[in-house]
Amino acid sequence: MKTFEVHFRYQDRSTGTAESTSKVDASSLPGAVAKATREFVKALDRKQRFDMNKNGLEITAEPVSAATDAQAETSAEASAG
C-alpha cells in the first residue's frame, strides 16, 4: 500500500473557497482518489454537497513519498550550495 495526499477545493456559498486535505493509503492513485472522495463527501451536509455539485470539485492528488523526496532534494541542494 502507498500513501497519497489528496486535496479538495470547491466554492461554498457562505465561506467562499472551502479546502480540505487528507492522507489515504491505497494501492493506486485512482483508488486513493475514490476512497478520499467518498470520505470527503460523507462529511458534507446537504447544502455543502449541493454547492460542490453546482460549482464543481477540484481534486489534486500526489504520492506522499514524491513530496518528501522533493523536499529532501531541496534541502540537500541548499546544504551543498
N, C-alpha and C positions, 0 to 999 in steps of 0.2 A: 504494500500500500504506500502511496505517495501522499504528501501533504500539499494542498493547494490553498491559496489565499484568494477569495472571491469578493469583489467589491460590487455593491449595488448602488444605483442612484436613480431617483425619479423626482418629478415635480409634485409637491404636496400643496394642497390649497391653503393650509394655514401656516406652514413653516417655510415655504419656498422649496428649495432643494433639500431632499432627505437622502442621507447616505448611510450605508451600513457596510461593515466588513466582517467576514467570518473565515475561519480556517477549517478546512474539511479534509478528511482522509478518504481517498478513493483510488481506484486502480488506474483511472484515465481522466483526462481533462473534461470530456463531456459528462462523465459520471459525477465528477466533482461539482460541475455547474448545475446539474439536475438536482443533486442532493441539497446543495446550498440554497437553490431557488425554492425548493419545497419548504425548507425550514424558514426562509425569509418570508414567504407568502403566508404561511401559517401564523406568523407573529403579527400580521397586519390586521386592522379592523376593517369593517365593511367599506367605509369612506376612503380609507387609505388604499384599499385594493382597487376601488373604482378609479381613483386618481392615477394609480400606477397603470391601469389598463388604458385609460384615456390618453395620458401623456407619454407613455412608453417607459420601459425599464431598461436602463443601461447596465450591462454586466461586463465586468473586466475580471479575468482570472489569470493567475500565473502560479507556477510551481514555487513553493517556498524555498527550495534548495537553490533555484536560479537567482532569487533575490539575495540570499545570503552569499552566494558565490560572487555576485557583482559587488556587494559591499566589501567582501574580503579583498577583491582585486583593487578596489579604490583605495582601501587603507594600506595595502602593500605598495601601491604606486606612490602614495603620499609619504610613506616612511622611506622609500628608496630615493625619492626625488628631493 
